[in-house]
Amino acid sequence: MLFIEYPKCTTCQKAKKWLDGRGARYTDRHIKEDAPTYEELKGWYERSGLPLKRFFNTSGLLYKSMGLKEKLPVMSEEEQLRLLASDGMLVKRPLLVTEDRVLVGFREAEWESVVR
């Protein structure tokens, strides 16, 4: 599993503690230092079955300062994915990527179904 986080994010800290408490084995990746690429994001988005908007960190300062709430609805998926890949801080976190699932944000019940 790949666990993508921003270490200062309290939700990421909670998710990491939850994973560790279950003895889960994962690779940890700092989203700001090693931001997801366009190709990674495109693949994760396609595998997730989620709307692309769910991949955006809508509560983040960067999202708000860029006025993305108004801009995203008129952008193509390609443009949105390129924007997400331009700065890891735009991406909702944590992300948990397994062979067949991609989870965005930490919802314990959802993660419970993936982490055994």
C-alpha positions, -999 to +999 in steps of 0.1 A: +000+000+000+010+036-006+001+061+021+003+097+008+002+123+035+011+158+046+027+152+081+013+184+096-022+174+087-041+162+117-063+139+096-032+123+081-017+118+116-049+101+127-050+079+096-013+069+101-019+061+137-049+040+127-028+021+101+001+016+125-024+003+152-034-024+128+001-034+119-005-023+083+025-024+060+027+006+037+051+030+020+048+065+034+051+095+010+052+132+018+027+149-006+046+182-007+081+168-011+071+141-036+039+153-052+018+129-073+025+131-110-002+137-137+001+100-147-003+088-111-033+110-105-050+100-137-046+063-129-058+068-093-088+088-104-098+062-130-094+034-104-112+052-076-146+056-092-149+089-075-157+123-091-125+142-098-135+170-075-130+146-045-093+147-052-091+184-045-082+197-010-112+221-010-104+233+025-068+242+017-055+277+015-041+272-020-075+260-033-092+290-018-066+316-029-067+303-065-106+306-065-109+270-077-145+267-065-156+288-094-129+277-119-132+238-116-167+235-130-155+250-164-122+231-166-118+199-185-107+167-166-073+170-183-069+206-170-080+196-135-055+167-134-027+189-146-036+214-120-036+188-092-002+176-104+012+211-103+012+212-065+007+184-039-011+209-016-040+209-039-046+172-035-069+159-007-051+138+018-045+113+030-046+090+000-044+053+004-035+034-028-037-004-030-035-027-059-072-024-066-085+006-045-078+043-041-092+059-010-093+097-007-095+113+027-097+093+059-130+075+066-124+048+091-152+025+080-141+028+044-105+021+053-115-009+074-128-026+043-094-023+026-069-027+055-071-061+071 
